Amino acid sequence: MIGFSDLAREIEVRFKGIPSGWYETVMQPPFATNQRVLWGRGN
């Protein structure tokens, strides 16, 4: 999707508490529902 890689980079810059490898965690398995909390209010 156009612009997604820019968005993903910006997410990592703005939300320092997001764990490394978040993209692979939320994108696998493809087309499956995969709900994760990446950043909470307390971070």
PQR file of N, CA, C, O and H, with PARSE charges and radii, in Angstrom:
ATOM      1  N   MET A   1       0.836  -1.170   0.000 -0.4000 1.5000
ATOM      2  CA  MET A   1       0.000   0.000   0.000 -0.0000 2.0000
ATOM      3  C   MET A   1       0.886   1.240   0.000  0.5500 1.7000
ATOM      4  O   MET A   1       1.869   1.333   0.735 -0.5500 1.4000
ATOM      5  N   ILE A   2       0.512   2.166  -0.829 -0.4000 1.5000
ATOM      6  CA  ILE A   2       1.277   3.397  -0.949 -0.0000 2.0000
ATOM      7  C   ILE A   2       1.283   4.141   0.380  0.5500 1.7000
ATOM      8  O   ILE A   2       0.230   4.382   0.971 -0.5500 1.4000
ATOM      9  H   ILE A   2      -0.286   2.091  -1.427  0.4000 1.0000
ATOM     10  N   GLY A   3       2.470   4.499   0.842 -0.4000 1.5000
ATOM     11  CA  GLY A   3       2.627   5.274   2.059 -0.0000 2.0000
ATOM     12  C   GLY A   3       2.729   4.471   3.340  0.5500 1.7000
ATOM     13  O   GLY A   3       3.024   5.041   4.390 -0.5500 1.4000
ATOM     14  H   GLY A   3       3.324   4.302   0.362  0.4000 1.0000
ATOM     15  N   PHE A   4       2.494   3.154   3.293 -0.4000 1.5000
ATOM     16  CA  PHE A   4       2.518   2.387   4.537 -0.0000 2.0000
ATOM     17  C   PHE A   4       3.911   2.328   5.154  0.5500 1.7000
ATOM     18  O   PHE A   4       4.047   2.423   6.374 -0.5500 1.4000
ATOM     19  H   PHE A   4       2.255   2.690   2.440  0.4000 1.0000
ATOM     20  N   SER A   5       4.939   2.175   4.339 -0.4000 1.5000
ATOM     21  CA  SER A   5       6.294   2.104   4.903 -0.0000 2.0000
ATOM     22  C   SER A   5       6.649   3.417   5.596  0.5500 1.7000
ATOM     23  O   SER A   5       7.324   3.405   6.625 -0.5500 1.4000
ATOM     24  H   SER A   5       4.829   2.098   3.348  0.4000 1.0000
ATOM     25  N   ASP A   6       6.207   4.545   5.047 -0.4000 1.5000
ATOM     26  CA  ASP A   6       6.435   5.835   5.703 -0.0000 2.0000
ATOM     27  C   ASP A   6       5.692   5.897   7.034  0.5500 1.7000
ATOM     28  O   ASP A   6       6.231   6.374   8.032 -0.5500 1.4000
ATOM     29  H   ASP A   6       5.659   4.554   4.210  0.4000 1.0000
ATOM     30  N   LEU A   7       4.457   5.413   7.043 -0.4000 1.5000
ATOM     31  CA  LEU A   7       3.673   5.375   8.274 -0.0000 2.0000
ATOM     32  C   LEU A   7       4.347   4.490   9.316  0.5500 1.7000
ATOM     33  O   LEU A   7       4.442   4.875  10.482 -0.5500 1.4000
ATOM     34  H   LEU A   7       4.019   5.025   6.233  0.4000 1.0000
ATOM     35  N   ALA A   8       4.814   3.319   8.916 -0.4000 1.5000
ATOM     36  CA  ALA A   8       5.461   2.399   9.859 -0.0000 2.0000
ATOM     37  C   ALA A   8       6.705   3.036  10.477  0.5500 1.7000
ATOM     38  O   ALA A   8       6.939   2.892  11.677 -0.5500 1.4000
ATOM     39  H   ALA A   8       4.737   3.007   7.969  0.4000 1.0000
ATOM     40  N   ARG A   9       7.492   3.727   9.684 -0.4000 1.5000
ATOM     41  CA  ARG A   9       8.679   4.418  10.214 -0.0000 2.0000
ATOM     42  C   ARG A   9       8.269   5.510  11.195  0.5500 1.7000
ATOM     43  O   ARG A   9       8.887   5.666  12.248 -0.5500 1.4000
ATOM     44  H   ARG A   9       7.302   3.845   8.709  0.4000 1.0000
ATOM     45  N   GLU A  10       7.243   6.256  10.857 -0.4000 1.5000
ATOM     46  CA  GLU A  10       6.787   7.339  11.735 -0.0000 2.0000
ATOM     47  C   GLU A  10       6.244   6.793  13.052  0.5500 1.7000
ATOM     48  O   GLU A  10       6.450   7.403  14.101 -0.5500 1.4000
ATOM     49  H   GLU A  10       6.741   6.129  10.001  0.4000 1.0000
ATOM     50  N   ILE A  11       5.564   5.675  13.015 -0.4000 1.5000
ATOM     51  CA  ILE A  11       5.082   5.032  14.240 -0.0000 2.0000
ATOM     52  C   ILE A  11       6.255   4.711  15.157  0.5500 1.7000
ATOM     53  O   ILE A  11       6.189   4.962  16.360 -0.5500 1.4000
ATOM     54  H   ILE A  11       5.396   5.180  12.163  0.4000 1.0000
ATOM     55  N   GLU A  12       7.320   4.162  14.601 -0.4000 1.5000
ATOM     56  CA  GLU A  12       8.491   3.807  15.407 -0.0000 2.0000
ATOM     57  C   GLU A  12       9.173   5.033  15.995  0.5500 1.7000
ATOM     58  O   GLU A  12       9.711   4.969  17.101 -0.5500 1.4000
ATOM     59  H   GLU A  12       7.374   3.958  13.624  0.4000 1.0000
ATOM     60  N   VAL A  13       9.160   6.148  15.272 -0.4000 1.5000
ATOM     61  CA  VAL A  13       9.778   7.384  15.758 -0.0000 2.0000
ATOM     62  C   VAL A  13       8.951   8.001  16.891  0.5500 1.7000
ATOM     63  O   VAL A  13       9.500   8.429  17.906 -0.5500 1.4000
ATOM     64  H   VAL A  13       8.723   6.200  14.373  0.4000 1.0000
ATOM     65  N   ARG A  14       7.650   8.042  16.713 -0.4000 1.5000
ATOM     66  CA  ARG A  14       6.781   8.738  17.675 -0.0000 2.0000
ATOM     67  C   ARG A  14       6.446   7.918  18.914  0.5500 1.7000
ATOM     68  O   ARG A  14       6.214   8.486  19.981 -0.5500 1.4000
ATOM     69  H   ARG A  14       7.204   7.695  15.888  0.4000 1.0000
ATOM     70  N   PHE A  15       6.417   6.613  18.795 -0.4000 1.5000
ATOM     71  CA  PHE A  15       6.031   5.749  19.913 -0.0000 2.0000
ATOM     72  C   PHE A  15       7.202   4.847  20.276  0.5500 1.7000
ATOM     73  O   PHE A  15       7.307   3.717  19.800 -0.5500 1.4000
ATOM     74  H   PHE A  15       6.605   6.152  17.928  0.4000 1.0000
ATOM     75  N   LYS A  16       8.074   5.365  21.122 -0.4000 1.5000
ATOM     76  CA  LYS A  16       9.320   4.666  21.476 -0.0000 2.0000
ATOM     77  C   LYS A  16       9.095   3.360  22.231  0.5500 1.7000
ATOM     78  O   LYS A  16       9.983   2.507  22.244 -0.5500 1.4000
ATOM     79  H   LYS A  16       7.989   6.284  21.508  0.4000 1.0000
ATOM     80  N   GLY A  17       7.933   3.179  22.862 -0.4000 1.5000
ATOM     81  CA  GLY A  17       7.685   1.983  23.644 -0.0000 2.0000
ATOM     82  C   GLY A  17       7.261   0.768  22.830  0.5500 1.7000
ATOM     83  O   GLY A  17       7.115  -0.323  23.380 -0.5500 1.4000
ATOM     84  H   GLY A  17       7.212   3.872  22.852  0.4000 1.0000
ATOM     85  N   ILE A  18       7.061   0.945  21.522 -0.4000 1.5000
ATOM     86  CA  ILE A  18       6.634  -0.178  20.691 -0.0000 2.0000
ATOM     87  C   ILE A  18       7.786  -1.169  20.575  0.5500 1.7000
ATOM     88  O   ILE A  18       8.909  -0.765  20.270 -0.5500 1.4000
ATOM     89  H   ILE A  18       7.180   1.832  21.076  0.4000 1.0000
ATOM     90  N   PRO A  19       7.539  -2.450  20.809 -0.5600 1.5000
ATOM     91  CA  PRO A  19       8.619  -3.435  20.752  0.2800 2.0000
ATOM     92  C   PRO A  19       9.188  -3.601  19.342  0.5500 1.7000
ATOM     93  O   PRO A  19       8.469  -3.491  18.350 -0.5500 1.4000
ATOM     94  N   SER A  20      10.476  -3.863  19.278 -0.4000 1.5000
ATOM     95  CA  SER A  20      11.071  -4.124  17.973 -0.0000 2.0000
ATOM     96  C   SER A  20      10.437  -5.380  17.390  0.5500 1.7000
ATOM     97  O   SER A  20      10.049  -6.287  18.126 -0.5500 1.4000
ATOM     98  H   SER A  20      11.060  -3.951  20.085  0.4000 1.0000
ATOM     99  N   GLY A  21      10.336  -5.429  16.101 -0.4000 1.5000
ATOM    100  CA  GLY A  21       9.705  -6.568  15.457 -0.0000 2.0000
ATOM    101  C   GLY A  21       8.192  -6.508  15.451  0.5500 1.7000
ATOM    102  O   GLY A  21       7.537  -7.497  15.120 -0.5500 1.4000
ATOM    103  H   GLY A  21      10.651  -4.692  15.503  0.4000 1.0000
ATOM    104  N   TRP A  22       7.620  -5.359  15.814 -0.4000 1.5000
ATOM    105  CA  TRP A  22       6.161  -5.234  15.894 -0.0000 2.0000
ATOM    106  C   TRP A  22       5.489  -5.526  14.567  0.5500 1.7000
ATOM    107  O   TRP A  22       4.418  -6.132  14.533 -0.5500 1.4000
ATOM    108  H   TRP A  22       8.152  -4.556  16.083  0.4000 1.0000
ATOM    109  N   TYR A  23       6.100  -5.105  13.485 -0.4000 1.5000
ATOM    110  CA  TYR A  23       5.477  -5.277  12.171 -0.0000 2.0000
ATOM    111  C   TYR A  23       5.272  -6.755  11.861  0.5500 1.7000
ATOM    112  O   TYR A  23       4.187  -7.155  11.439 -0.5500 1.4000
ATOM    113  H   TYR A  23       6.970  -4.613  13.512  0.4000 1.0000
ATOM    114  N   GLU A  24       6.291  -7.557  12.065 -0.4000 1.5000
ATOM    115  CA  GLU A  24       6.174  -8.994  11.801 -0.0000 2.0000
ATOM    116  C   GLU A  24       5.154  -9.646  12.724  0.5500 1.7000
ATOM    117  O   GLU A  24       4.444 -10.567  12.321 -0.5500 1.4000
ATOM    118  H   GLU A  24       7.173  -7.232  12.408  0.4000 1.0000
ATOM    119  N   THR A  25       5.083  -9.170  13.954 -0.4000 1.5000
ATOM    120  CA  THR A  25       4.143  -9.729  14.926 -0.0000 2.0000
ATOM    121  C   THR A  25       2.698  -9.496  14.509  0.5500 1.7000
ATOM    122  O   THR A  25       1.863 -10.394  14.620 -0.5500 1.4000
ATOM    123  H   THR A  25       5.660  -8.422  14.282  0.4000 1.0000
ATOM    124  N   VAL A  26       2.402  -8.293  14.030 -0.4000 1.5000
ATOM    125  CA  VAL A  26       1.014  -7.998  13.688 -0.0000 2.0000
ATOM    126  C   VAL A  26       0.631  -8.437  12.277  0.5500 1.7000
ATOM    127  O   VAL A  26      -0.555  -8.535  11.964 -0.5500 1.4000
ATOM    128  H   VAL A  26       3.080  -7.564  13.940  0.4000 1.0000
ATOM    129  N   MET A  27       1.604  -8.697  11.437 -0.4000 1.5000
ATOM    130  CA  MET A  27       1.306  -9.055  10.046 -0.0000 2.0000
ATOM    131  C   MET A  27       1.268 -10.565   9.791  0.5500 1.7000
ATOM    132  O   MET A  27       0.922 -10.986   8.687 -0.5500 1.4000
ATOM    133  H   MET A  27       2.568  -8.617  11.691  0.4000 1.0000
ATOM    134  N   GLN A  28       1.607 -11.369  10.762 -0.4000 1.5000
ATOM    135  CA  GLN A  28       1.634 -12.816  10.559 -0.0000 2.0000
ATOM    136  C   GLN A  28       0.612 -13.496  11.437  0.5500 1.7000
ATOM    137  O   GLN A  28       0.500 -13.116  12.602 -0.5500 1.4000
ATOM    138  H   GLN A  28       1.888 -11.028  11.659  0.4000 1.0000
ATOM    139  N   PRO A  29      -0.113 -14.437  10.986 -0.5600 1.5000
ATOM    140  CA  PRO A  29      -0.198 -14.941   9.623  0.2800 2.0000
ATOM    141  C   PRO A  29      -1.028 -13.993   8.752  0.5500 1.7000
ATOM    142  O   PRO A  29      -1.930 -13.321   9.252 -0.5500 1.4000
ATOM    143  N   PRO A  30      -0.729 -13.939   7.473 -0.5600 1.5000
ATOM    144  CA  PRO A  30      -1.426 -13.030   6.572  0.2800 2.0000
ATOM    145  C   PRO A  30      -2.938 -13.268   6.546  0.5500 1.7000
ATOM    146  O   PRO A  30      -3.404 -14.406   6.581 -0.5500 1.4000
ATOM    147  N   PHE A  31      -3.669 -12.199   6.486 -0.4000 1.5000
ATOM    148  CA  PHE A  31      -5.129 -12.201   6.361 -0.0000 2.0000
ATOM    149  C   PHE A  31      -5.861 -12.767   7.577  0.5500 1.7000
ATOM    150  O   PHE A  31      -7.072 -12.985   7.521 -0.5500 1.4000
ATOM    151  H   PHE A  31      -3.291 -11.274   6.458  0.4000 1.0000
ATOM    152  N   ALA A  32      -5.156 -13.001   8.651 -0.4000 1.5000
ATOM    153  CA  ALA A  32      -5.795 -13.487   9.875 -0.0000 2.0000
ATOM    154  C   ALA A  32      -6.042 -12.306  10.815  0.5500 1.7000
ATOM    155  O   ALA A  32      -5.306 -11.321  10.783 -0.5500 1.4000
ATOM    156  H   ALA A  32      -4.172 -12.825   8.696  0.4000 1.0000
ATOM    157  N   THR A  33      -7.058 -12.405  11.636 -0.4000 1.5000
ATOM    158  CA  THR A  33      -7.282 -11.390  12.666 -0.0000 2.0000
ATOM    159  C   THR A  33      -6.153 -11.505  13.673  0.5500 1.7000
ATOM    160  O   THR A  33      -5.870 -12.590  14.180 -0.5500 1.4000
ATOM    161  H   THR A  33      -7.656 -13.206  11.662  0.4000 1.0000
ATOM    162  N   ASN A  34      -5.511 -10.385  13.958 -0.4000 1.5000
ATOM    163  CA  ASN A  34      -4.366 -10.401  14.853 -0.0000 2.0000
ATOM    164  C   ASN A  34      -4.364  -9.094  15.640  0.5500 1.7000
ATOM    165  O   ASN A  34      -3.814  -8.091  15.186 -0.5500 1.4000
ATOM    166  H   ASN A  34      -5.741  -9.503  13.546  0.4000 1.0000
ATOM    167  N   GLN A  35      -4.969  -9.110  16.799 -0.4000 1.5000
ATOM    168  CA  GLN A  35      -5.059  -7.899  17.606 -0.0000 2.0000
ATOM    169  C   GLN A  35      -3.953  -7.885  18.645  0.5500 1.7000
ATOM    170  O   GLN A  35      -3.785  -8.839  19.404 -0.5500 1.4000
ATOM    171  H   GLN A  35      -5.415  -9.925  17.168  0.4000 1.0000
ATOM    172  N   ARG A  36      -3.210  -6.805  18.671 -0.4000 1.5000
ATOM    173  CA  ARG A  36      -2.122  -6.629  19.630 -0.0000 2.0000
ATOM    174  C   ARG A  36      -2.153  -5.203  20.156  0.5500 1.7000
ATOM    175  O   ARG A  36      -2.515  -4.277  19.431 -0.5500 1.4000
ATOM    176  H   ARG A  36      -3.347  -6.029  18.055  0.4000 1.0000
ATOM    177  N   VAL A  37      -1.776  -5.027  21.406 -0.4000 1.5000
ATOM    178  CA  VAL A  37      -1.564  -3.684  21.948 -0.0000 2.0000
ATOM    179  C   VAL A  37      -0.087  -3.388  21.771  0.5500 1.7000
ATOM    180  O   VAL A  37       0.766  -4.048  22.364 -0.5500 1.4000
ATOM    181  H   VAL A  37      -1.481  -5.779  21.995  0.4000 1.0000
ATOM    182  N   LEU A  38       0.208  -2.387  20.947 -0.4000 1.5000
ATOM    183  CA  LEU A  38       1.597  -2.021  20.691 -0.0000 2.0000
ATOM    184  C   LEU A  38       2.079  -0.945  21.635  0.5500 1.7000
ATOM    185  O   LEU A  38       3.256  -0.895  21.992 -0.5500 1.4000
ATOM    186  H   LEU A  38      -0.485  -1.850  20.465  0.4000 1.0000
ATOM    187  N   TRP A  39       1.163  -0.085  22.035 -0.4000 1.5000
ATOM    188  CA  TRP A  39       1.529   1.047  22.875 -0.0000 2.0000
ATOM    189  C   TRP A  39       0.347   1.393  23.749  0.5500 1.7000
ATOM    190  O   TRP A  39      -0.762   1.584  23.251 -0.5500 1.4000
ATOM    191  H   TRP A  39       0.207  -0.126  21.744  0.4000 1.0000
ATOM    192  N   GLY A  40       0.571   1.475  25.038 -0.4000 1.5000
ATOM    193  CA  GLY A  40      -0.492   1.818  25.957 -0.0000 2.0000
ATOM    194  C   GLY A  40      -0.291   3.208  26.531  0.5500 1.7000
ATOM    195  O   GLY A  40       0.768   3.811  26.359 -0.5500 1.4000
ATOM    196  H   GLY A  40       1.472   1.320  25.442  0.4000 1.0000
ATOM    197  N   ARG A  41      -1.275   3.700  27.191 -0.4000 1.5000
ATOM    198  CA  ARG A  41      -1.195   5.045  27.767 -0.0000 2.0000
ATOM    199  C   ARG A  41      -0.062   5.184  28.777  0.5500 1.7000
ATOM    200  O   ARG A  41       0.480   6.276  28.949 -0.5500 1.4000
ATOM    201  H   ARG A  41      -2.135   3.210  27.331  0.4000 1.0000
ATOM    202  N   GLY A  42       0.295   4.110  29.437 -0.4000 1.5000
ATOM    203  CA  GLY A  42       1.347   4.164  30.451 -0.0000 2.0000
ATOM    204  C   GLY A  42       2.750   4.124  29.875  0.5500 1.7000
ATOM    205  O   GLY A  42       3.717   4.243  30.627 -0.5500 1.4000
ATOM    206  H   GLY A  42      -0.146   3.223  29.297  0.4000 1.0000
ATOM    207  N   ASN A  43       2.894   3.960  28.569 -0.4000 1.5000
ATOM    208  CA  ASN A  43       4.239   3.853  27.970 -0.0000 2.0000
ATOM    209  C   ASN A  43       4.847   5.199  27.861  0.5500 1.7000
ATOM    210  O   ASN A  43       5.975   5.330  27.385 -0.5500 1.4000
ATOM    211  H   ASN A  43       2.108   3.864  27.958  0.4000 1.0000
TER
END
